[in-house]
Amino acid sequence: MPKYFEEYAVGDVSEFGERTVTREEIVSFAERYDPQPFHVDEEAAAESMFGGLVASGWHTAAVCMRMFVEHMADEAWLGARGVDRLRWIQPVRPGDTLSATAEVVDRRPHEDDPTVGHVDTKLTAYNQDGEAVLSWVGLGIVRRRPGDD
């Protein structure tokens, strides 16, 4: 059942996910999209400021987006206007298990389209030790409840 714009309130928090990131997927993603040595080469990574292999921040963001879509997004979510304040806070390493929270930080009707509204959510991802590894504010577009326009 869809969760429409009217059902979101500033301050609402959802917790979700548990996704373990493997060495193989870190290297595979990085070889294709972000082939920096500390993402693809364990020896080079050991000599880097990270002291070992780490996931690309873009990989971490993609994992978090998948968790968000699986938990939050339904047919009332129509996409996004963008992402603000993306931060890679801590590196994600092979074997880390990620979870996330999404807090509604803004909610307002669309200025020109009475069938949709803006629902902005601050997503924060954590590793298995409870350390924040990533955050962003997603600028969502959500369908309004039919008949409420």
C-alpha positions in Angstrom: 0.0 0.0 0.0 1.5 3.3 -1.0 2.5 5.9 1.6 1.4 9.2 0.2 2.7 12.7 0.8 0.1 13.4 3.5 1.4 10.5 5.6 4.9 12.0 6.1 5.7 14.4 8.9 8.9 16.2 9.6 10.8 14.2 12.3 9.5 10.8 11.1 12.4 8.3 11.3 12.7 4.9 9.6 15.4 2.4 10.2 16.2 -0.2 7.6 18.7 -2.4 5.8 21.4 -4.8 6.7 23.7 -5.3 3.8 27.2 -6.8 4.0 29.7 -5.4 1.5 32.1 -8.0 0.1 35.6 -7.6 -1.2 34.6 -8.9 -4.5 31.8 -6.3 -5.0 34.1 -3.5 -3.9 36.7 -4.4 -6.5 34.1 -5.1 -9.2 32.3 -1.8 -8.8 35.6 0.1 -8.6 37.1 -1.6 -11.6 34.1 -0.4 -13.6 33.3 3.0 -12.2 36.1 4.3 -9.8 39.4 2.5 -10.4 41.5 4.2 -7.8 44.2 2.0 -6.4 42.8 1.9 -2.8 39.5 0.5 -4.3 41.0 -2.2 -6.6 44.5 -3.2 -5.4 45.0 -4.6 -1.9 48.7 -3.9 -1.9 48.3 -0.3 -3.0 45.4 0.1 -0.6 47.6 -1.1 2.3 50.0 1.7 1.5 47.3 4.4 1.2 45.9 6.7 3.9 43.2 4.0 4.4 45.6 1.2 5.3 43.6 -1.3 3.3 40.9 -1.8 0.6 37.9 0.5 0.9 34.7 0.8 -1.1 34.2 3.7 -3.5 32.0 6.3 -2.0 29.8 6.0 -5.1 29.5 2.3 -4.4 28.5 3.0 -0.8 25.9 5.5 -2.1 24.5 3.0 -4.5 24.2 0.3 -1.8 22.4 2.9 0.4 20.1 3.9 -2.5 19.1 0.3 -3.0 18.3 -0.1 0.7 16.3 3.1 0.6 14.3 2.0 -2.4 13.6 -1.5 -0.9 12.4 0.1 2.4 11.0 3.5 1.7 10.1 3.9 -1.9 6.8 2.6 -3.3 4.5 3.6 -6.1 3.8 7.0 -4.5 7.5 8.0 -4.7 8.1 9.5 -8.1 11.8 10.2 -8.0 13.9 13.0 -6.7 14.9 16.6 -7.5 18.5 15.7 -6.4 20.7 15.1 -3.4 22.2 17.7 -1.1 25.0 17.5 1.4 26.4 14.1 0.3 29.2 13.1 2.8 31.4 10.1 3.0 32.1 10.1 6.7 34.0 6.8 7.2 35.4 4.3 4.7 33.5 1.2 4.1 35.6 -1.9 4.2 35.2 -5.5 3.1 32.9 -7.3 5.5 31.2 -4.2 6.8 27.5 -4.6 7.3 25.5 -1.4 6.6 22.2 -0.2 7.9 20.5 3.1 7.6 18.0 5.6 8.9 16.0 8.1 7.0 14.6 11.2 8.8 12.0 13.4 7.2 13.6 16.9 7.4 11.2 18.9 5.2 7.7 18.3 3.7 5.8 20.8 1.6 3.3 20.8 -1.3 4.7 21.3 -4.8 4.5 25.0 -5.8 2.9 24.3 -9.2 1.6 20.8 -9.2 -1.2 20.0 -6.7 -0.8 16.2 -7.3 2.7 15.9 -5.7 4.7 17.2 -2.8 8.3 17.4 -1.7 9.5 15.0 1.0 13.2 15.6 1.9 14.9 12.9 3.9 18.2 12.8 5.6 19.7 9.4 5.1 22.5 8.3 7.4 24.2 4.9 6.9 26.1 3.1 9.6 28.5 0.2 9.8 28.1 -2.7 12.2 29.8 -0.8 14.9 27.2 2.0 14.8 29.7 4.4 13.1 28.1 6.8 10.5 29.7 6.1 7.1 27.6 8.2 4.8 24.9 10.8 4.8 22.8 12.8 2.3 19.6 14.7 2.1 17.4 13.3 -0.7 15.0 15.7 -2.2 12.0 13.4 -2.9 8.9 13.9 -5.0 5.9 12.0 -3.6 2.4 11.6 -5.0 -0.4 13.2 -3.0 -3.3 11.1 -1.9 -5.8 10.9 -4.8 -8.7 13.2 -4.2 -6.7 15.4 -1.9 -5.6 17.8 -4.7 
